């Protein structure tokens, strides 16, 4: 059995020259890997095409042509990339700064204080402070610690697992959940119109008789002595409908586009939004669930705030009937959101057991 350090943060602070073998990625995964800071510099020098930037301010325009141009830019990014930077998102700048402040303050607490909020993955308690165990596609570990919990709807949140330190964490994060839910509704409206659907079609379908669940995962990526061998998060797609990402201004996100990994630049005053599996299924594959991963670097700690907008567990996922015809048959079989989530987990576990990536 592999013996691992309790937290990646502890490893990073132990002045290692080389990372433990259980963090070294298989050779076949190392394409386009490297120190995130250096990779971004190289991309800029090469003029590598970048993740598209869309401005949502124009969606509020009374000019129909301007509004439609916004819809088209979002549709194109969702169809061709499955990910985009969004400017003009309407989120309070002050709130975003507070969210980052309280998140950083939590991770700056002594390790023993953070451990009070530790989750217990073995018993199914995934909310709280944790580190990835060796249940990934490759069987290897990821160079990150994290804090994960539900932030919306508020009545379903388990505040016993939320950090009490810093003291304003709960108040700030509650407000973040409210504002992000409104932003998710806006983005889903634009995406609905992009496919000629009623404006509320995706939101209505995804929330079912309940509401979208917004799950916050604060990812903490310590400095890594060998960033060309490690990943903060391995390649995957999200099961969510949408995923919103903010960062502390340190690059690391990579998305797969035309068989090349593109490292996202950090663009001030924007957020990143991914298309997830749930929306790809509803759109009958018109919108792409983007494959992505996270690089690490030697010099700077990276922190990202990812919020996964997930439908209720019992919601039946299937292509919308408006998007299915004889010419465009359904590309996905019906399954509940929970079944889809479980199928992905089972696939990972069977992939590890087969030893195919060893």
C-alpha positions as CSV (number, residue, x, y, z in Angstrom):
1,X,0.0,0.0,0.0
2,X,1.3,3.5,-0.9
3,X,2.0,5.7,2.1
4,X,1.2,9.3,1.4
5,X,1.6,12.6,3.3
6,X,-1.7,13.8,4.8
7,X,-1.6,17.1,2.8
8,X,0.2,18.3,-0.2
9,X,0.8,21.6,1.6
10,X,2.9,19.6,4.1
11,X,5.0,18.0,1.4
12,X,5.6,21.4,-0.3
13,X,6.8,22.9,2.9
14,X,9.3,20.1,3.5
15,X,11.8,21.5,1.0
16,X,11.6,18.5,-1.4
17,X,13.9,18.5,-4.4
18,X,11.8,15.7,-6.1
19,X,8.2,14.8,-5.7
20,X,7.2,11.3,-4.4
21,X,6.6,8.7,-7.1
22,X,2.9,8.6,-6.4
23,X,2.6,12.1,-7.8
24,X,4.5,11.5,-11.0
25,X,2.1,11.3,-14.0
26,X,2.4,8.6,-16.6
27,X,4.5,9.4,-19.6
28,X,1.5,9.4,-21.9
29,X,-0.1,12.3,-19.9
30,X,2.8,14.6,-20.1
31,X,2.1,16.2,-23.5
32,X,2.1,20.0,-23.1
33,X,2.8,19.7,-19.3
34,X,5.3,22.0,-17.6
35,X,5.7,24.9,-15.2
36,X,2.4,26.8,-15.7
37,X,4.2,30.2,-15.6
38,X,6.7,29.2,-18.3
39,X,4.1,27.5,-20.4
40,X,2.0,30.7,-20.5
41,X,5.0,32.8,-21.5
42,X,5.8,30.4,-24.3
43,X,2.2,30.5,-25.6
44,X,2.3,34.3,-25.7
45,X,5.6,34.3,-27.5
46,X,4.3,31.8,-30.1
47,X,1.0,33.6,-30.5
48,X,-1.0,30.5,-29.6
49,X,-4.7,31.0,-30.0
50,X,-6.5,31.6,-26.7
51,X,-9.8,30.7,-25.0
52,X,-12.4,33.2,-26.4
53,X,-13.5,36.2,-24.4
54,X,-17.2,37.2,-24.5
55,X,-18.8,40.3,-23.0
56,X,-22.2,39.7,-21.4
57,X,-23.0,43.4,-21.0
58,X,-24.4,43.5,-24.5
59,X,-27.0,40.9,-23.6
60,X,-28.8,43.7,-21.6
61,X,-28.8,46.0,-24.7
62,X,-32.2,47.2,-26.0
63,X,-30.7,47.0,-29.5
64,X,-31.7,43.6,-30.8
65,X,-28.7,43.3,-33.1
66,X,-26.2,44.0,-30.3
67,X,-28.0,41.6,-28.0
68,X,-28.1,38.9,-30.8
69,X,-24.4,39.4,-31.4
70,X,-23.7,38.6,-27.7
71,X,-25.8,35.4,-28.0
72,X,-23.9,34.4,-31.1
73,X,-20.5,34.9,-29.5
74,X,-21.5,32.8,-26.5
75,X,-23.0,30.1,-28.7
76,X,-19.9,29.9,-30.8
77,X,-17.6,29.6,-27.8
78,X,-19.7,26.9,-26.3
79,X,-19.9,24.9,-29.5
80,X,-16.3,25.3,-30.6
81,X,-14.5,25.4,-27.2
82,X,-16.8,24.5,-24.4
83,X,-15.2,27.2,-22.3
84,X,-14.9,31.0,-22.3
85,X,-13.8,34.0,-20.3
86,X,-16.8,36.2,-19.5
87,X,-16.5,39.9,-19.0
88,X,-19.3,42.1,-18.0
89,X,-20.6,39.3,-15.8
90,X,-22.2,41.7,-13.2
91,X,-20.7,40.1,-10.2
92,X,-19.8,42.6,-7.5
93,X,-16.0,43.3,-7.6
94,X,-16.0,43.9,-3.9
95,X,-17.7,40.5,-3.3
96,X,-15.2,38.7,-5.5
97,X,-12.3,40.3,-3.6
98,X,-13.9,39.2,-0.3
99,X,-14.4,35.7,-1.5
100,X,-10.7,35.5,-2.4
101,X,-9.7,37.1,0.9
102,X,-11.6,34.6,3.1
103,X,-10.5,31.6,1.1
104,X,-6.9,32.6,1.4
105,X,-7.3,33.3,5.1
106,X,-8.6,29.8,5.6
107,X,-5.7,28.1,3.8
108,X,-3.2,30.3,5.7
109,X,-4.5,28.9,9.0
110,X,-2.1,26.4,10.7
111,X,-2.6,22.9,9.5
112,X,-4.1,21.6,12.7
113,X,-6.8,24.3,12.5
114,X,-7.7,23.3,9.0
115,X,-7.8,19.7,10.0
116,X,-10.8,20.4,12.2
117,X,-12.8,20.7,9.0
118,X,-11.3,17.5,7.4
119,X,-13.7,15.4,5.3
120,X,-13.9,11.6,5.4
121,X,-14.0,10.3,1.9
122,X,-14.1,6.7,3.1
123,X,-17.4,7.2,4.8
124,X,-18.9,9.3,2.0
125,X,-18.5,12.6,3.8
126,X,-17.0,14.6,0.9
127,X,-17.7,18.1,2.2
128,X,-14.9,19.8,4.0
129,X,-11.1,20.1,3.9
130,X,-9.3,17.3,2.0
131,X,-6.8,16.0,-0.5
132,X,-7.3,13.7,-3.4
133,X,-6.8,10.0,-2.7
134,X,-5.5,7.5,-5.3
135,X,-8.8,7.0,-7.0
136,X,-8.1,8.9,-10.1
137,X,-7.9,7.6,-13.7
138,X,-4.2,6.9,-13.5
139,X,-4.1,5.8,-9.9
140,X,-1.7,8.6,-9.2
141,X,-2.2,11.5,-6.8
142,X,-2.8,15.2,-7.6
143,X,-0.8,18.1,-6.3
144,X,-3.5,20.0,-4.5
145,X,-5.5,20.3,-1.3
146,X,-9.0,21.7,-1.3
147,X,-12.1,22.7,0.6
148,X,-15.5,21.6,-0.8
149,X,-19.1,22.3,0.2
150,X,-22.6,23.2,-1.1
151,X,-23.3,26.9,-1.1
152,X,-26.7,27.0,-2.8
153,X,-29.6,26.6,-2.2
154,X,-29.0,28.0,1.3
155,X,-31.6,25.8,3.0
156,X,-29.7,22.7,1.9
157,X,-26.3,23.9,3.0
158,X,-24.7,22.1,6.0
159,X,-23.2,25.0,7.9
160,X,-21.5,22.6,10.4
161,X,-18.8,21.9,7.8
162,X,-18.3,25.6,6.7
163,X,-15.2,27.3,8.1
164,X,-15.8,29.4,11.2
165,X,-12.4,31.0,10.6
166,X,-12.2,33.6,9.3
167,X,-15.3,34.9,11.0
168,X,-16.9,36.4,7.8
169,X,-16.4,33.3,5.7
170,X,-20.0,32.2,6.0
171,X,-21.6,35.6,5.3
172,X,-19.4,36.3,2.3
173,X,-19.8,32.8,0.8
174,X,-23.6,32.9,1.2
175,X,-23.8,36.1,-0.8
176,X,-21.4,34.6,-3.4
177,X,-23.9,31.7,-3.9
178,X,-26.8,34.0,-4.4
179,X,-25.0,36.2,-7.0
180,X,-23.6,33.2,-8.8
181,X,-27.0,31.6,-9.1
182,X,-28.3,34.7,-10.8
183,X,-25.3,34.7,-13.2
184,X,-25.9,31.0,-14.0
185,X,-29.5,31.8,-14.9
186,X,-28.2,34.6,-17.3
187,X,-25.6,32.4,-19.0
188,X,-28.2,29.6,-19.4
189,X,-30.6,32.0,-20.9
190,X,-28.1,33.1,-23.5
191,X,-27.2,29.5,-24.3
192,X,-30.9,28.6,-24.7
193,X,-31.4,31.5,-27.1
194,X,-28.3,30.4,-29.0
195,X,-30.0,27.2,-30.0
196,X,-33.3,28.8,-30.8
197,X,-35.0,27.7,-27.6
198,X,-37.2,29.6,-25.2
199,X,-35.0,31.8,-23.0
200,X,-35.6,29.9,-19.8
201,X,-35.5,26.4,-21.4
202,X,-32.2,25.1,-20.1
203,X,-32.6,26.6,-16.6
204,X,-36.1,25.2,-16.3
205,X,-35.0,21.8,-17.4
206,X,-31.9,21.6,-15.2
207,X,-33.5,22.7,-12.0
208,X,-36.5,20.3,-12.3
209,X,-38.8,20.5,-9.4
210,X,-36.0,21.7,-7.1
211,X,-33.1,24.0,-8.0
212,X,-29.5,23.8,-9.2
213,X,-27.1,22.8,-6.5
214,X,-24.0,25.1,-6.4
215,X,-21.0,23.2,-5.1
216,X,-17.9,25.3,-4.2
217,X,-14.4,23.8,-4.4
218,X,-11.5,26.0,-3.4
219,X,-8.4,24.4,-4.9
220,X,-5.1,25.1,-3.2
221,X,-2.1,24.2,-5.4
222,X,1.2,24.6,-3.5
223,X,4.5,25.3,-5.2
224,X,5.9,22.1,-6.8
225,X,9.6,21.3,-7.4
226,X,8.9,19.3,-10.5
227,X,5.9,20.8,-12.3
228,X,6.8,19.0,-15.5
229,X,5.9,15.7,-13.8
230,X,2.9,16.6,-11.6
231,X,-0.7,17.8,-12.2
232,X,-2.8,19.8,-9.8
233,X,-5.9,18.0,-11.3
234,X,-5.8,15.4,-13.9
235,X,-7.7,15.6,-17.2
236,X,-11.5,15.3,-16.9
237,X,-14.8,16.8,-17.8
238,X,-17.2,18.2,-15.2
239,X,-20.5,16.4,-14.6
240,X,-22.2,19.8,-13.9
241,X,-24.2,21.9,-16.3
242,X,-21.9,24.9,-15.9
243,X,-18.7,25.5,-13.9
244,X,-17.6,29.0,-12.9
245,X,-13.9,29.6,-12.0
246,X,-12.1,32.5,-10.4
247,X,-8.4,32.5,-9.5
248,X,-5.8,34.4,-7.5
249,X,-4.3,35.5,-10.8
250,X,-1.9,32.6,-11.2
251,X,-2.3,30.5,-14.4
252,X,-2.7,26.8,-14.4
253,X,-6.0,25.8,-16.1
254,X,-5.5,23.9,-19.4
255,X,-8.2,22.9,-21.8
256,X,-7.9,20.4,-24.7
257,X,-8.6,21.9,-28.1
258,X,-7.9,20.1,-31.4
259,X,-5.5,17.6,-29.6
260,X,-3.5,20.4,-28.0
261,X,-3.5,21.6,-24.4
262,X,-4.1,25.4,-24.3
263,X,-3.2,27.1,-21.0
264,X,-5.6,29.8,-20.0
265,X,-4.2,33.3,-19.5
266,X,-5.4,35.3,-16.5
267,X,-7.5,38.1,-17.8
268,X,-8.4,40.8,-15.3
269,X,-12.1,41.4,-14.5
270,X,-13.2,38.2,-16.2
271,X,-14.4,34.8,-14.9
272,X,-14.1,31.5,-16.7
273,X,-17.1,29.3,-17.4
274,X,-17.0,25.7,-18.6
275,X,-19.7,23.7,-20.3
276,X,-20.3,20.5,-18.3
277,X,-21.7,17.0,-19.2
278,X,-25.2,17.8,-18.1
279,X,-25.6,20.7,-20.6
280,X,-23.8,18.7,-23.3
281,X,-26.4,16.0,-22.9
282,X,-29.4,18.4,-22.9
283,X,-28.0,20.2,-26.0
284,X,-27.6,16.8,-27.8
285,X,-23.9,17.5,-28.1
286,X,-24.2,20.9,-29.7
287,X,-22.4,22.4,-26.7
288,X,-19.2,20.7,-25.7
289,X,-18.2,19.5,-22.2
290,X,-14.6,20.6,-22.2
291,X,-11.7,18.3,-21.2
292,X,-9.5,20.2,-18.8
293,X,-6.7,19.8,-16.2
294,X,-4.6,22.0,-13.9
295,X,-0.8,22.6,-14.2
296,X,1.3,23.6,-11.2
297,X,4.5,25.7,-10.9
298,X,7.7,26.2,-8.9
299,X,7.3,29.8,-7.8
300,X,3.7,30.7,-6.8
301,X,0.8,29.1,-4.9
302,X,-2.3,29.0,-7.1
303,X,-5.8,29.1,-5.7
304,X,-8.9,28.7,-7.7
305,X,-12.6,29.0,-6.7
306,X,-14.6,26.5,-8.9
307,X,-18.4,26.4,-8.5
308,X,-20.2,23.5,-10.1
309,X,-23.9,24.1,-11.0
310,X,-25.4,20.7,-10.7
311,X,-29.0,19.5,-11.4
312,X,-30.9,17.5,-8.7
313,X,-29.7,13.9,-8.4
314,X,-33.0,12.4,-9.6
315,X,-33.3,14.7,-12.6
316,X,-33.5,12.7,-15.9
317,X,-30.8,13.9,-18.3
318,X,-31.7,13.4,-22.0
319,X,-31.4,15.5,-25.1
320,X,-34.2,18.1,-25.3
321,X,-37.0,17.0,-27.7
322,X,-36.6,20.3,-29.6
323,X,-33.1,19.3,-30.5
324,X,-33.8,15.8,-31.7
325,X,-35.1,14.9,-35.2
326,X,-34.6,12.3,-37.9
327,X,-31.6,14.3,-39.2
328,X,-30.2,14.8,-35.7
329,X,-31.1,11.7,-33.6
330,X,-30.4,11.6,-29.9
331,X,-26.7,11.1,-29.1
332,X,-27.2,10.2,-25.4
333,X,-29.3,7.6,-23.7
334,X,-31.5,8.9,-20.8
335,X,-30.0,8.7,-17.3
336,X,-30.4,10.5,-14.0
337,X,-27.8,12.9,-13.0
338,X,-26.8,10.6,-10.1
339,X,-26.5,7.6,-12.5
340,X,-24.3,9.7,-14.8
341,X,-22.1,10.6,-11.9
342,X,-21.9,7.0,-10.7
343,X,-21.0,5.8,-14.2
344,X,-18.1,8.1,-14.4
345,X,-16.8,7.0,-11.0
346,X,-17.2,3.3,-11.9
347,X,-15.3,3.9,-15.2
348,X,-12.4,5.5,-13.3
349,X,-12.2,2.6,-10.8
350,X,-12.3,-0.1,-13.5
351,X,-9.7,1.8,-15.5
352,X,-7.3,1.8,-12.5
353,X,-8.0,-1.9,-11.7
354,X,-7.2,-2.9,-15.3
355,X,-3.8,-1.3,-15.1
356,X,-4.2,0.3,-18.5
357,X,-2.3,3.5,-17.5
358,X,0.5,1.8,-15.7
